[in-house]
Amino acid sequence: MQAMKGETVQVIVFRLGEERYGVDISQVREIIKPSQITRIPNAPDFVEGVINLRGQITTIVNLRKRFGMPPKPIDNDTRIIVVEYNNAVIGMMVDTVNEVKYLAQKDIEALPSIITSREEAKFLKGVGKLPDGLLILIDLNKVLNEGEVERLR
């Protein structure tokens, strides 16, 4: 997270299953409800397809699948967090977006290196401590590697 010591970070809280995740609000372009998703043949399993977002074709990544979780049908709570990454607009599908929270820098702790040293965990930023529990902080710009982003353009 980009905050300096003593500052606070504004995070968007979302859920995948029972787990709560947080992402720095500065990474988020917008949050939308899923619309007509068109499937793409031979796309990676975690790619739900594409949508037309105000005239721009946008790839939708299912974060459940990307994180190795079982898929869940789209429902009224499902949201797409739209991010811009290397001039590509990508939507990250999540179970629900709950709220915006402020986290003090002192309440953010690094993850153990045994977790962050793994390639598939490079997008994990740390753990935020809130009065009502922990929040896994992720960097949405690192959920996909640059090669994957290029293929999804």
C-alpha positions as CSV (number, residue, x, y, z in Angstrom):
1,M,0.0,0.0,0.0
2,Q,1.3,3.5,-0.8
3,A,0.7,5.2,2.5
4,M,3.6,6.7,4.5
5,K,4.2,5.9,8.1
6,G,1.4,7.4,10.2
7,E,-1.0,7.8,7.3
8,T,-4.2,5.9,6.5
9,V,-5.0,4.0,3.4
10,Q,-8.5,3.8,1.9
11,V,-9.4,0.3,0.9
12,I,-12.4,-1.3,-0.9
13,V,-13.4,-4.4,1.0
14,F,-14.8,-7.3,-1.1
15,R,-15.5,-11.0,-0.4
16,L,-14.6,-14.3,-2.1
17,G,-16.5,-16.9,-0.2
18,E,-16.0,-16.3,3.5
19,E,-12.8,-14.4,3.1
20,R,-12.5,-10.6,3.1
21,Y,-10.0,-8.9,0.9
22,G,-9.0,-5.3,0.6
23,V,-7.6,-3.3,-2.3
24,D,-6.2,0.2,-2.3
25,I,-8.9,2.4,-3.7
26,S,-6.4,4.2,-6.0
27,Q,-6.1,1.0,-8.0
28,V,-9.9,0.9,-8.8
29,R,-11.4,2.7,-11.8
30,E,-15.0,1.7,-11.0
31,I,-17.2,-1.0,-9.6
32,I,-20.0,-2.4,-11.8
33,K,-22.7,-5.1,-11.8
34,P,-22.0,-7.9,-14.3
35,S,-23.7,-7.4,-17.6
36,Q,-23.9,-9.7,-20.6
37,I,-20.6,-11.6,-20.5
38,T,-19.5,-13.2,-23.8
39,R,-17.3,-16.3,-23.4
40,I,-14.1,-16.6,-25.3
41,P,-13.1,-20.0,-26.7
42,N,-9.8,-21.4,-25.5
43,A,-9.3,-18.6,-23.0
44,P,-7.6,-19.5,-19.7
45,D,-10.0,-21.0,-17.2
46,F,-10.0,-17.9,-14.9
47,V,-11.2,-15.7,-17.8
48,E,-15.0,-15.4,-17.7
49,G,-15.1,-13.7,-21.0
50,V,-15.6,-10.1,-22.2
51,I,-18.1,-7.3,-21.8
52,N,-18.8,-4.1,-23.6
53,L,-18.1,-1.4,-21.1
54,R,-19.3,1.9,-22.6
55,G,-17.9,0.9,-26.0
56,Q,-14.6,-0.6,-24.7
57,I,-14.2,-4.4,-24.8
58,T,-13.1,-5.4,-21.3
59,T,-11.8,-8.8,-20.2
60,I,-13.4,-10.2,-17.1
61,V,-11.2,-12.3,-14.7
62,N,-12.9,-14.5,-12.1
63,L,-10.9,-13.9,-9.0
64,R,-12.4,-17.1,-7.4
65,K,-10.9,-19.2,-10.2
66,R,-7.7,-17.2,-10.3
67,F,-7.2,-17.9,-6.5
68,G,-8.0,-21.6,-6.9
69,M,-11.4,-21.4,-5.3
70,P,-14.5,-23.3,-6.7
71,P,-16.6,-21.2,-9.0
72,K,-19.9,-19.7,-7.8
73,P,-22.8,-18.7,-10.0
74,I,-23.3,-15.0,-10.7
75,D,-26.0,-13.5,-8.4
76,N,-27.3,-10.1,-7.4
77,D,-24.3,-9.5,-5.1
78,T,-21.7,-10.2,-7.7
79,R,-19.6,-7.2,-8.7
80,I,-16.8,-6.5,-11.2
81,I,-14.0,-4.3,-9.9
82,V,-12.6,-2.5,-13.0
83,V,-8.8,-1.7,-13.0
84,E,-6.5,-0.2,-15.5
85,Y,-3.2,-2.1,-15.9
86,N,-0.5,-1.1,-18.5
87,N,-3.2,0.6,-20.6
88,A,-5.5,-2.4,-20.5
89,V,-8.8,-2.2,-18.8
90,I,-9.6,-5.5,-16.9
91,G,-12.5,-6.4,-14.7
92,M,-12.0,-8.6,-11.6
93,M,-15.2,-10.5,-10.7
94,V,-15.8,-10.9,-6.9
95,D,-18.6,-12.3,-4.8
96,T,-19.6,-9.0,-3.3
97,V,-18.2,-5.5,-2.6
98,N,-18.9,-4.6,1.0
99,E,-17.6,-1.2,1.9
100,V,-14.8,1.3,2.0
101,K,-12.6,1.2,5.1
102,Y,-9.7,3.4,6.3
103,L,-6.7,1.4,7.5
104,A,-3.9,3.1,9.6
105,Q,-0.5,2.2,8.3
106,K,0.3,0.8,11.8
107,D,-2.5,-1.7,11.3
108,I,-1.0,-3.2,8.2
109,E,1.4,-6.1,8.6
110,A,3.5,-7.9,6.1
111,L,2.8,-11.5,5.3
112,P,5.3,-14.2,6.3
113,S,7.9,-14.7,3.6
114,I,6.9,-18.4,3.4
115,I,3.7,-17.2,1.7
116,T,5.0,-14.2,-0.3
117,S,8.0,-16.0,-1.8
118,R,5.6,-18.2,-3.8
119,E,5.0,-17.1,-7.4
120,E,1.2,-17.5,-7.1
121,A,1.1,-15.2,-4.0
122,K,3.0,-12.2,-5.6
123,F,-0.2,-10.2,-5.5
124,L,-0.6,-10.4,-1.7
125,K,0.3,-7.1,-0.1
126,G,-0.2,-7.8,3.6
127,V,-2.8,-8.2,6.3
128,G,-4.9,-5.3,7.6
129,K,-6.1,-5.5,11.2
130,L,-9.7,-4.2,11.7
131,P,-11.8,-4.1,14.8
132,D,-14.0,-6.9,13.3
133,G,-11.2,-9.1,12.0
134,L,-8.4,-9.4,9.5
135,L,-8.4,-8.2,5.9
136,I,-6.2,-9.8,3.2
137,L,-4.7,-6.9,1.2
138,I,-4.0,-7.5,-2.5
139,D,-2.5,-5.6,-5.4
140,L,-5.0,-6.1,-8.3
141,N,-2.3,-5.0,-10.7
142,K,-0.3,-8.1,-9.8
143,V,-3.1,-10.7,-10.1
144,L,-2.1,-11.2,-13.7
145,N,1.5,-11.2,-14.9
146,E,2.5,-9.0,-17.9
147,G,2.3,-11.9,-20.3
148,E,-1.2,-12.7,-19.3
149,V,-2.3,-9.1,-19.6
150,E,-0.8,-8.9,-23.1
151,R,-2.8,-12.0,-24.1
152,L,-6.0,-10.5,-22.7
153,R,-5.8,-7.2,-24.6
